[in-house]
Amino acid sequence: MRFRRRRTGNEVNYSSHPLVRARVCEAAQEHYWLRFEDGFECKATPAGLLRWGAELPAVGDWVRARRADATLALIESVEPRATCISRQRPGGGGEQVLAANADLIVIVMGLDGDYNLRRLERYLVLAAASGAEAMVALNKADVCAEWPARLADARAIATHVEALSARASVTPILEAVRGRTVVLLGSSGAGKSTIANALLGESRQATQAVRERDSRGRHTTTRRMLVELPEGGALIDTPGLRELALWAGQESVDDVFDGIPALARQCRFHDCAHEGEPGCAVAAALETGELDMARWASYRKLLAEARYHERCVDRRAGAETKQKWKAIHKAMRHHPKYRR
């Protein structure tokens, strides 16, 4: 005997509400804050099919949702992403989407103890994998007498680099972000919240001084959130990243280190390991100083990470496909048609 739940007059028929386009402004666990195209904002939660059958939304995502009432909406689907900024989840366990549909990534790095070219290369690989444009903001020029030399070093590895003091002016960033969705990425204490306040024209984000002995900062931004900018566009501010394991392939690494793959193709042997083989163009460039040893070591490290990521993704995709077909075959065996 089958029992059917009786409907009462107080139940809300969610399916009667039309699907409306909205953007995710905040995301924490499975609790969201949406802004609809007509300006209406409310809390939201994913519908059952979305929760169990697809990837959950991230800040910056465009979604289709049903308004349940004046305070809640149900997210039914996520639109395809134009760009996606991801890293490997801390401690492993797959992909963590930091932000979606960003036009520009501003990598904020302090010119104090936070300055690190090798870490900057890692951020640039993340940006290359996302599909968004990248800009480097070297902050705190007012406390670093060597900022011109550091600016030159950064421009040797990145296309768009600006030195500034966020407490005085963020004009270079303002000109780049107008009318676009921009994401601020960087370590805690680099000055992201100060830049965010300058872009917003108000002190919305809390700021704290860094520790004097090592220039390390503390998390003043505790969650990712999207806010509209006064002159058009939107800003996604993020907590400082203390761990940045790559979620990127070899192609993204080669894009950032574009000179090295071209140099490697000049080696005598196409499978040259660059470890002392005769006719190795990389070894010759290292010997003459054309290629910096630290940059070469950074390239090899990031390339090894990217190749490991590609292998893991292939294995995971293969396992998921195998599990899918296993479930299909099991369902077929139990289908009445095949049990005659």
N, C-alpha and C positions, 0 to 999 in steps of 0.2 A: 504493500500500500504506500502510495506517495503522498506526502503532505505538502501543501502549497501555502506559503505565507500570505496572510490576508493583508491587503493594502488598507491604510487608514487615510482619512482626509487630510492629515497633517504632513504627509510625505511630500517631498519636493521631487518633481519629475525633471531631473537634470537634462534629459534628452530633448526636452521641449525648448531649451534655450539654444540660440544659434551659436555656431563657432565664430569667435572674434579673434583677430590678430592682436598679439600683445608681446611685450619684450620683458625678459627676466631682468629685474634690477637687483635682487638679492637672492642668495641661495644658501641654505644651511640645512644639512641633512635632507629631509624631504619637505621642507617648508620654504615657500617662495614668496616673493613680492613682485607683482606684475604691474606694468604700466601699459594701458591700452592706447591705441592710436588716437582716441578722442580725449586723452588726458586722464581718464579714470584710473585709479590705482587701488589695489586691494591685495590681500593675502591669497595664496593659491596652494593647491596640493595636487600631485599627479593622479590622474585617473588610474583605475586598476590595470587596464591593458598596457598603459605606458609604464607603470611601475614594474611590471613583471616581464614585459615583452620587448623593451627597447632601452636605449641609453637615456638616463634622466637629464633634464635640462641643466645648463650652466648659465652663469651670469653673462648677459649679452645675447643669449639665444632669442630668436623669434619663435613664438609658439602659437598654437591655436587653442583657445580656451573657451569654456562656457561659464558665464557668470551665474553663480548659484543665487547670490543675493548681494547686498551692498557691501559685504565684508569678505566674501569668499568666491573663488573661481576654481574650476576643475581644468587642469591642463590635459588635453586630449592627445596632442601630437607636437613634435618639434620639427621646425622647418630645416631643410638642408643648410649646413653652415658654409658661409663664404670663406671664413678662416677659423682656425681652431688652435689655441695656444695650450699645449699639453706638456706635462712632465711625467716621469715615472713616479707612481705613488710612493711616498717615503716608506722605506722598509719593504719595498716590492709590492706586488699585488696588482699590477696593471696600470692603466692610464688614469691620470688625474687631469681633467680639463680645468684650466685656470680661468679662461675667458673665451668667448666665442664672438665671431663676427666683428672683430676689431680691424680697423683700417691701418692703424699705426701703433707700434710698440715703442714706447720710450723707455730705454734701459737707463735707469738712474744709478750712477756710481759716484761716490764721494771722492774728492781729490785728497782726502786725508788718509787715514789708515785703511779705508775701504777700497782704495784703488788697487786693481789687480787685473792685468791684461789677460791672463789665462782664464780667469772667471768671466771676463767680458767675452772672450771667444765662445765660451759655453753658452752664454745668453744669446749670442748672435746665431748659433746653430739652432737654438730653440725658436728664434724668430724666423729663420729660414724655413724650418719645418712647418711653421704655422701658416705660411702664405701671406702674412701681413708685412707691411713695410716696417723697417727698423730705423730708429734714431737713438743715438747715444747722448745722454746729457751728463756731462762731467760737472757735478755740483760742488759747491764750497770752494770756488776759485779764490775767494777772499781770504782763505786761511792757508793757501798753498802758494808759496813763492815760485815753485817750479812748474806751475800749471801750463805755461806755453810748451815746455818740453813734453809733458805728459799728454797734452792735447795732440801734439805731433805724433807721438807713439800710437795713440788711439786711432788717429786718422790713417795710420799705415795699415790697420787691420779692419777698419769699418768705413763705410762710404759717407755716412751723415753723422758727424760728431760736433757737438757744441759744448763750450765751457761757459759756465754761468755761476752766479750766486743767487739761489732761489729767494733768499731774504731780500735781495735788492731788485731783481728783475728776472722774469721768465719769458721775455719777448721772443727769443728763438723758438720756444715750444709753442707759444700762443700762435705764431704765424703758421706753424706746421699742423696744428690740430684743428684749426677753424673749420667747422662743418663736418668733422669726421668723428669716428669713435676711436678713442685713444686709450691704451692700457699702460699703466705705470708699473714697471717691474724693477726689482732691485733688492738689495739686502736691507735689513732693518737698520735704521739710522742713516741711510743714504740721502734722505731728504724728500722722499716721495710725498709725505703728507704736507710738507711745506709747499711743494710745487702744486699739489692738488688744491690747497687753499688759495694760492695765487691765481690758478686757472679759474676757480669758482668765484673769485672776488669776495670771499668771506672765509672766516676761520671756522670751517665745518669739521675738519679733521684735527684731532689732538696731536701735538708734537712734543717730543722730549729730547733733551740733550744726550749725546752719546757719551760713553765712558772715555775719560781722557787717556787712560793707559793703552787702549787698543782700538779706539774709535768704533767699538761695537754698539749697536743700538738695541732697543727693546721694541717689541711689537706695540705700536700705537694704533695701527689699523688692524682690527681683529677679524674682519671678514671681507670678502670681496663684494663690492657694491658698485652699481652703475648710477650716475647722476648726470642730469643734463647740464651742459655748459651755457653760460649767459649769451655767448656769441654764436650759438649753434653747435651741434655735435653733442657728444657724450663722453664722459670720463669713467673708466673702470679703474678704481683704486684697489690694490691688493695688499695683503700682509707681506712683510719681508720674507724672502725665500732663503732659508738657511741650508737647504739641501736641493740640488738641482740635477737629479739623474735624468739623462736624456730620454726623450720619447721621439726619436728621429732616426732617419736612415742615412746611409752613406752619402746619398746625393746632397743632403743638407749640409753635411760636413764639408764636402768638396766645394759647395757654393761659397762657404765662408773662407776656406783656404784655397781660393781659386788658383793661385800661382803654383801651389805644390803639386796638384795632379798633372798640370801641364808640364812641369819639370820632370815628373816621374815618367811621363810618356817618352822622354828623350833618352831613357836608359837603353843600353844595348840589348838587354833581354826583356821581353814583354812581361815575364813573371819575376822580375828583379825584386828581391826582398829588401834591398837597400841596406845590406849588412856586410859590405865588403866585396861584392861581386865586381868583376872588371867592367869598366864602361858605365858605372853607375852615375847618372847625372846628379842625383840627390847628394851623394857623398862628395862629389866635386863641388857642388854649391855650398855645402857645409864647410868644406875646407877653405874656400875662398872668402867666406863670409857673406855670399849672396843670399844664403838662407840662414836665418837665425836658429841656433840649436834649440832654444827654448820653444820657439814657435813650431819647429819640427816635432819636438817631443809632445807638445800639446795636440798637434794634428794626429799623431799616432794613437794617443790615449783616447781622444774623442772618436776616432775612426773605429777603434776596437769596441768601444761602447755601442756605437751605431750598428756595427755588424752583429754584436751579441743581441741587440734589440731586434734586429730583423730576423734572426734565427728563432728567438723566443716567440715573436708574432706569428711566424710561419708554423711553428709547432702548435701554438694555441689555436690558430685557425684550422689546422689539420685535425686537432682533437675535437674541436667544436663540430666540424663537418662530419667526422666519424660518429660522434654522439647523436647528431641529428638523424643520420641515416639508420643508425641502430634503433632509434625510437620509431622511425617510419616502418622499418621491417617488423618490429615487434607489434605495432598497431595492425599491420597487414595480416600477420599470423592469427590475430585474434578477431579479425573482421569476419562477420557471418558468411560472406561470400566464399572465404577460403576454409571454412570449417565444415563444409558439407561432406 
